[in-house]
């Protein structure tokens, strides 16, 4: 939904929904408001299964699935989104489900099928498999991408690919993970980058106090937004991030400049020492 609506608009999305459900390829709508009316008229008596994947704006839900009575009795509408607040604003508050992480067995099977097209892996690849699992951190998208990149490769080639991941995060994974980050305003982007680079694993109260002092305003709303966008979590009072999301934040800062002293944040102790010794300190966040 996100990608299609951004490229082609809501009107195109409405026409796709009607075409797919009614089988009428000649449907043309005048405008979004007209589309909302037509969807309700044509589908209110039909039992449908509608999956809206990757919704990122409330307007998308309002245009395609404005209310339960738009669809016939027994219909099922499944909405996936990175932004819990969108669902709370719509009519699905009591039916939320947060997708759980894969367990170790499930993650191993998904990686194995993508990398080797079987769940029975040659023992000589066991270390490769374990290393890839650690990198992907049980994230399905990462497991599929990493597995696909390892497919058909020999043991040494696999090692080289994983060595590269240690230096340079996979672009396809990074681009998809950046969707939630790119939708933030500049202030919230700064807060996320502060946490990703410097404060993962810190107590929530400490993070709020440090960032309040740094930014000059309360961080409660900003942190709540990052939680809603699935960029951070609060576990037992600690601010945590998925490892790949944390890597994504650090990579964004790395790309600011090849020179550490020109970056907005430093977390690597060697870079901190280098900048201090060369007396190239400017107003940045050092941790």
C-alpha positions in Angstrom: 0.0 0.0 0.0 2.7 2.5 1.0 4.8 2.1 -2.1 1.9 2.0 -4.5 0.0 5.0 -3.0 3.2 7.1 -3.0 4.0 6.3 -6.6 0.5 6.3 -8.1 -1.9 7.9 -5.6 -4.9 6.8 -3.6 -7.2 6.8 -6.6 -5.1 4.1 -8.3 -5.2 2.0 -5.1 -9.0 2.2 -5.0 -9.2 1.1 -8.6 -6.9 -1.8 -7.9 -9.0 -3.0 -4.9 -12.2 -2.8 -7.0 -10.7 -4.5 -10.0 -9.2 -7.4 -8.0 -12.4 -8.1 -6.0 -15.0 -7.5 -8.8 -12.9 -8.7 -11.7 -13.8 -5.6 -13.7 -10.8 -4.1 -15.4 -12.7 -1.2 -16.9 -13.4 0.5 -13.5 -12.4 4.2 -13.6 -13.1 6.5 -10.7 -13.5 10.3 -10.8 -11.7 11.1 -7.5 -10.9 9.6 -4.1 -14.2 10.6 -2.6 -16.1 9.0 -5.5 -13.9 5.9 -5.0 -14.9 5.7 -1.3 -18.5 5.8 -2.2 -18.2 3.2 -5.0 -16.2 0.8 -2.7 -19.0 1.0 -0.1 -21.8 0.5 -2.6 -20.2 -2.3 -4.6 -18.6 -4.3 -1.7 -21.1 -3.9 1.2 -23.0 -7.0 0.2 -19.9 -9.1 -0.6 -17.9 -11.3 1.8 -14.3 -10.4 1.1 -10.7 -11.1 2.3 -8.8 -7.8 1.9 -5.1 -7.6 2.9 -3.6 -4.1 3.1 0.1 -4.6 3.5 2.5 -1.9 4.7 0.1 1.0 5.4 1.8 4.2 6.5 -0.9 6.9 6.4 -4.4 7.1 7.9 -5.6 8.4 4.5 -4.9 5.1 2.9 -7.2 3.3 5.3 -9.9 5.9 5.0 -9.8 5.6 1.2 -9.8 1.8 1.0 -11.5 0.5 4.1 -13.2 3.4 5.7 -15.5 1.5 8.0 -16.6 -2.1 8.7 -19.9 -1.7 7.0 -18.1 -1.1 3.6 -17.9 -4.9 3.4 -20.3 -7.7 3.7 -20.9 -9.9 6.7 -18.1 -12.3 7.4 -15.5 -10.2 5.6 -11.9 -10.1 6.9 -9.6 -7.1 6.5 -6.0 -7.6 7.5 -3.8 -4.5 7.9 -0.1 -4.6 8.4 1.8 -1.5 9.4 4.9 -0.3 11.2 2.8 2.4 12.9 0.5 1.1 15.7 -1.1 4.6 16.1 -2.7 4.3 12.6 -4.6 1.3 13.8 -5.6 3.0 17.0 -7.0 6.0 15.0 -9.0 3.7 12.8 -11.6 1.0 13.7 -9.3 -1.9 14.7 -8.3 -0.9 18.2 -9.5 -4.1 19.9 -8.0 -6.5 17.3 -4.3 -5.6 17.3 -1.7 -8.3 17.0 2.0 -7.6 17.3 4.0 -10.1 15.2 6.4 -12.0 17.4 10.0 -12.6 16.5 10.9 -16.0 15.0 12.4 -18.4 17.5 15.8 -19.9 16.8 14.4 -23.0 15.1 12.2 -21.0 12.8 15.0 -18.6 11.9 17.4 -21.4 11.1 14.8 -23.1 8.8 14.0 -19.8 7.0 17.7 -19.1 6.4 18.5 -22.6 5.4 15.7 -22.8 2.8 16.8 -19.5 1.2 20.5 -20.3 1.3 20.5 -24.0 0.6 16.9 -24.8 -0.6 16.7 -27.4 2.2 16.5 -27.6 6.0 19.2 -30.3 6.0 22.5 -28.3 5.8 25.9 -29.9 5.1 27.8 -29.9 8.4 30.7 -28.0 6.8 28.4 -25.0 6.6 27.3 -25.0 10.2 29.6 -22.1 11.3 28.5 -20.1 8.2 24.9 -20.7 9.1 25.4 -19.7 12.8 27.2 -16.6 11.8 24.5 -15.6 9.3 21.9 -16.1 12.0 23.7 -13.8 14.4 23.9 -11.1 11.7 20.2 -11.4 10.7 19.1 -11.5 14.4 15.9 -13.5 13.6 14.5 -10.8 11.3 12.6 -12.5 8.4 13.5 -9.9 5.8 17.2 -10.1 6.7 17.2 -13.9 6.8 15.7 -14.0 3.3 18.1 -11.5 1.9 21.2 -13.0 3.5 20.1 -16.5 2.6 19.5 -15.5 -1.0 23.0 -13.9 -1.2 24.6 -17.1 0.1 22.7 -19.4 -2.3 24.9 -21.3 -4.6 28.1 -20.0 -3.0 31.0 -22.1 -1.7 32.2 -22.0 1.8 34.9 -19.4 1.2 32.6 -17.2 -0.8 30.1 -17.3 2.0 32.8 -16.2 4.5 33.7 -13.2 2.2 30.0 -12.2 2.0 29.6 -12.3 5.7 32.9 -10.4 6.2 31.5 -7.7 3.9 28.3 -7.5 6.0 30.5 -6.8 9.1 32.0 -3.7 7.3 29.1 -2.6 5.1 25.4 -3.4 5.9 23.3 -4.9 3.1 21.7 -2.1 1.1 18.4 -3.9 0.4 17.9 -4.6 4.1 18.9 -1.0 5.0 16.6 0.6 2.5 13.6 -1.3 3.8 14.5 -0.7 7.5 14.9 3.1 6.7 11.2 3.4 5.7 10.1 4.2 9.3 13.1 6.4 9.9 12.5 8.5 6.7 8.9 9.2 7.7 10.1 11.0 10.9 10.5 14.7 11.2 14.0 16.1 11.7 13.8 16.4 15.5 12.6 12.8 15.9 15.3 11.6 13.5 17.8 13.2 15.7 16.4 11.5 18.8 16.5 8.1 17.1 20.1 8.6 15.9 21.1 9.6 19.4 19.6 6.4 20.8 20.8 4.1 18.0 24.4 5.4 18.2 24.8 6.0 21.9 22.0 4.9 24.2 20.9 1.4 23.3 20.5 -0.7 26.5 20.3 2.4 28.8 17.6 2.9 31.3 14.7 4.8 29.9 14.8 7.4 32.6 18.5 8.1 32.0 17.9 8.4 28.2 15.1 10.9 28.8 17.2 13.0 31.1 20.3 13.0 28.9 18.3 13.8 25.7 16.3 16.4 27.5 19.5 18.2 28.6 20.9 17.8 25.0 17.9 18.9 23.0 16.3 21.3 25.6 12.8 19.7 25.6 11.0 16.7 27.0 11.7 13.5 25.1 8.6 11.5 26.2 6.5 12.2 23.0 9.5 11.6 20.8 10.3 8.3 22.4 6.7 7.2 22.3 6.7 7.9 18.6 9.8 5.8 18.0 8.1 3.0 19.9 4.9 3.3 17.7 7.1 3.2 14.6 8.8 0.0 15.9 12.2 1.6 15.9 12.8 1.1 19.6 11.3 -1.0 22.4 11.2 -0.7 26.2 12.2 -3.9 27.9 12.2 -4.0 31.7 12.8 -0.3 31.8 15.6 -0.4 29.2 15.7 1.2 25.8 16.4 -1.5 23.2 16.7 -1.8 19.5 16.9 -4.6 17.0 20.5 -5.0 16.1 19.9 -4.3 12.4 17.9 -1.2 13.2 20.7 0.0 15.4 23.2 -0.8 12.6 20.9 1.2 10.2 21.1 4.3 12.5 24.9 4.0 12.8 25.3 3.6 9.0 23.2 6.8 8.4 25.7 8.7 10.6 28.7 7.0 9.0 27.5 8.2 5.6 27.6 11.8 6.8 31.4 11.9 6.2 34.4 9.7 5.8 36.1 11.7 8.5 34.9 10.9 12.0 35.3 14.6 13.2 32.7 15.6 10.5 30.1 13.2 11.8 27.3 14.3 14.1 27.8 11.4 16.6 30.7 9.2 17.7 30.4 5.9 19.5 33.6 4.1 18.5 36.3 4.7 21.2 39.1 4.8 18.6 37.3 7.5 16.6 36.7 9.5 19.8 40.4 9.3 20.8 41.4 10.2 17.2 39.2 13.3 17.2 40.4 14.5 20.6 44.1 13.9 19.9 43.8 15.8 16.6 41.9 18.6 18.3 39.1 18.5 15.8 36.2 18.5 18.3 33.1 20.4 17.3 29.6 20.3 18.9 28.9 16.6 18.6 27.6 13.8 20.9 30.4 11.8 22.3 29.6 8.5 24.2 
